Amino acid sequence: MRDDEDDYTDIETPDFEEPPLDPVAARAASFTKLVALVDHIRNEEAKKETLLMLAAIRRSFKTLPTGDLTSMPGGKPM
């Protein structure tokens, strides 16, 4: 290995026994792995890029606005 290369072999990231079942789970898994690694990145440009990627993954999760929610029959009254 060259002196200017970082060695990340000692960093433990979460292992997933099976691939995520859907795109949301895949994004959540990617987010979790990046969060585990970001503090170990020494190259400032690479760290900035990683933080931008984390922000993009976080923004990719969508929540329905309250106006788009409907109640289900048989549920508790609000």
PyMOL commands that set and color helices and strands:
alter all, ss='L'
color gray80, all
select helices_A, chain A and resi 23-38+44-59+66-68
alter helices_A, ss='H'
color red, helices_A
deselect
rebuild
show_as cartoon
